[in-house]
Structure formats: structure tokens, C-alpha cells
Amino acid sequence: RFEDNRFDRHDLLDIIKAIEPVFKRHQPRMVFTNHPGDLNIDHRRTFEAVITALRPGTQKRLTHLFSLEVPTSTDWGLPGNVFQPNWFVDIHDVLEEKLSLLKLYSSELKEDPHPRSLQGIRERALQWGRICGVKAAEAFVLQRHVARSDNNE
């Protein structure tokens, strides 16, 4: 019921109320959401709704809350709120599978040299890998980490 790129037409509380039951039902340990500096309003509003729905004390199992990048949407986002990753995952062994799966989203892919081309996405993974010392990586911003002794985290 939330139209693409029109989340600004909805009260933030309505979006929060739509996702809170999902978190309550699944009690995730890790959550990945959009970056708050993203260009797209629906991505920014999603971040706001998620961070609010997961405010401290609401989730007993949550240990990690990450924001992710969407090539072009995050790169071309708001000045002063740039994507500066501080958590990297080695994806060298699954990079080809990732690129193959991305082909299912052909309407989102563009021709090179666009950042959302298959070549651009491959090179981004290689660059993040170079930054953190592996062959290819996915990059995230760790927004919150809760070390829970009851989860062995």
C-alpha cells in the first residue's frame, strides 16, 4: 500500500505500524535496511521507520542493525550524510552468484559505465574488498550493535 518513491505521502507512523508486527513476529537478530542519506525518499523513510520500530528495548534478540548502499541511490544522496561503511563481508566466493541473481532485476540494471551495471557492481565489490583487505566485499554501516550474553553474541 506504499507506492514506490511516494513514501512522503504517508505518515511515518503508518509505515512504522506496518513493519512493527513483522519484527515482533520474527524477532530478528540482524536487520539490514536502507541508508539514511539515500537519494530516494522511500529509502530514507524506510530507514526512519526501521530505526524507530527497533528502538532500544523493543527487541529482545536484536544484536546488529545495518544500513546498506544502493548504487546511485546512496551515492547520489544527501550531502553530509554519505555512506561510510564500517562493516565488510567477504563475498569473493559468492560474487558470481550475486551477479547472476541481479540479472533477475533487469529493469534495475543499466549499461556500463553506470554504477548499477553488472560491471559497476562487480567493480564496487572489488573496490570494497581492496579497502578491507579481501578480494571482494559487501559494505555496510553498522548503525547499532548490542552484545547480548544470552545470544552468545
N, C-alpha and C positions, 0 to 999 in steps of 0.2 A: 504493500500500500504506500510505500515511499518511492516516489518516482526518481529515476536516475538524474543526478545533478540538480535536484529541486528540493533537497532536504531543508533548505532555508524557508520553505513554505510550511514547515511543520514545527510545532513547539518542541524544544529539546526534550521536555518531559515526556512527550508522546513517544519519542524514539527510545528513551531510557526505559519506559514501561514495556516496550516491545521486546527489549533484549534481556531485561532482568529475569524473567521467568526461564529463559534459556540457561543463564548462568546458575540459577537456583537449581534447576533440574540436573544439570551435568556436573556442577561443582568442579570446573577445570583447575588443573594445576598451573597450566600455562595458557596465556591468551596472547594472540597476535592481532593487532589492529593497525589501522592507518596511522600515518604520521600527522601530528597536529599542524605542521606547516605546509601541508599539501595544497596544491592549486585548486582542486575540486572541492566544492562546498560539501558534497555528500561525504567525502573522505574526512574532512575536518569535523563535521558534525558527528560522524561515526566515532571518531576518537573521543570527542567530548562526551558522548553518550556512554561509551565503554568505560572511560576513566571514572565517570560518575557512578555507573552501575556497580563498578568494582571498588568503590571507595573502601578504605580500611574498615575492617570489622564485618563486612558483608559476606565474605567468602572464607570459609574455614580451611580450604585446601590450596588456595592460590599461592603460588610461590614466585611466578615470573609474569610480568606484563611487558610485552614488547610492542614497539611500533615498527612498521616496515615501510619500505620505499616502493613506490610505483613509478617506474621510469617515465619521465616527463611530468607526470602529475606532481611528484615530490620535488624533482629538480627545478621545476619552473614555479615553485610555490612562493610562499610569503617571505619577503626579505626579513632577516633577523631570526627566523625560525627554521633554519636549514637542517637537513638530515645529517647528523654527525654520529655515525654508528659507533657503538662501544661494545658490541657483541657480534661475534662472527661464527658462522657454522661452516665447516669444511664440506663443500658439495662436489668436490672433484669426482668422486665415484658415481654421482648421480646427475652430473651436469647434462650429459647427452639425453638422459631420460626426461629431465626438466624441459629441455628444448623441444623434444618430441611432443610432450604434453602441451606445451604452449601453442603448438600448431592447431590444437583443438579450438583455440581462441583466435582464429584467423582474422576476425573483424577488429581485434585489438592490435594485431601486428601491423607494422609498417615496413616500408622498404628502407634498406640501408642507404644513407647513414643515420637514419632516425634512431634515437636511443631505444625505442621499443621494437626494433627489428631483431630477428634472431641473432644476427651478428653483433648487434649492440648489446643484447642481453648476455651473450657469451663473453664479450669483452669486459662487460661490467663485472661479471663473476670472476674473471681472471684478474681484473684490477683490484677488487676487494681481497682476493686471495693474496696478491702481492703485498697489499697493505698489512695483512695479518700473518704472512709467512707460510701460506699453503698455496696449492696450485689454483684452486677456485673456491670462492666463498660466497655465502649469502650474508648480507649485513643487516643488522637490526639496531634499534635504540632500546636499551633496557630502561624502561620507564619506572619499574618498581621490582624489587626483589625482597622477598620475605623468607628468611631462613627459618624453616619450621622443623623443630626437632621431632615432632610427631609424624612427619612425612619422610624422614630420613633425607632431607634436602640440605 
